Amino acid sequence: MRTALNHTMTMIKGKPQTQPPAENNNGAPQFRENTEVNAKIDDYIKANPKRWEYIQAMSPERTARTIVLQDVQKQGRTERIRSGVLKKLDENPELKKAYQTLVKNLPEDQQEKMMANLAMRTQRTVSRGQEQAAARPAQKV
């Protein structure tokens, strides 16, 4: 007599983990290694040995604060770009209305940020297309 086995499959999001999430025996976080990124870092270190010595001489507190400063500067750049894009949208009510239509179903607190993101993405796509078109030699028809 045959018996039917019920197998259930579970969908796993992300990569399967082979060990407990990102911690080793002493509780310190484990960081992923990326060989391509490491190669770029090694190349930079070889090209800039004095800078590498300076970085190594930094205290852990100073190193952490430097990384936080870079994050703050990146966030500031993003905000300046976003506010510039929103200003351009304010100058073109028809375009702004089109983007508002696209984001109308999002929570209200996310709409402005998403409008800016869509506008920036569209601007990049359009400018890339224009650059590629300009780079191509004129074709005879």
C-alpha positions, 0 to 999 in steps of 0.5 A: 500500500502506498502512502502519500507524503505531504511535503511543505515548502517554505519560501525564504527571503534573502540568502540562506544562513549557514550560521546564526545571524552575524555574530561570532562567539564573543557577541561581536558582529561579523562582517561580510567579505567581498573580494572585489571591494577588498581588491579596490581597498587594497589598490587604494592603500597601495596607491596612498600609503601615507593616507593609510598610515594616517587612518591606521593611527586614528583612535577607534573613537575618531574613526567612528566619528569620521564614518558618522561625519561621512554619513551626515555629509551624504545625507546632506547631499541627498537632501540638497538634491531632493529639495532642488528636485522638489523646487523644480517640481513646484515650478512646473505644476503640470509635472508635479500633478503627474508625480502626485498621481503616481504616489497618491496611494502611498502613505502621506508622509512618504509621498513627497520623498517618493515624488523626488526619488521618481523625478531624480530617477526619471531625470537620470534616465532622460539625461543618459538617453540624451548623452547616448543619442549625442554620442552616436554618429548621425545615421543616414536614412 
